[in-house]
Amino acid sequence: MAMMPWAYPESRYYYDWWGEPWPEEVTDGEIKSIVVDRLRENPYTKDHEIKVDVKQGVVILGGEVSSWLAKRAAGDDAWDTPGVVDVSNQLVPIHSLRT
């Protein structure tokens, strides 16, 4: 009997919103609004002032955050937004500035 080297979940996508109908084309303004809302709801990013800009589907995140985890969470939120084609995560974890 052959064993699979890893367990594969029945559903590839873990997000509740995945599979929900979205408009065919999402505008930059709509993408920005969704990303900002997600950052406000995310427990790792909700206490930070993160600058969000969107140009032709590319999300640009700027500002300072408290940790690498907050930077990663913000980037993940941006990437998981429908209509996003790329993310430039320019957030700087504050603790990385102290050495």
Buried (B, 14 or more C-beta within 10 A) or exposed (E): EEEEEEEEEEEEEEEEEEEEEEEEEBEBEBBBBBBBEBBEEBEBBEEBEBEBBBEEBBBBBBBBBBBEEBBBBBBBBBEBBEBBEEBBBEBEBEEEEEE
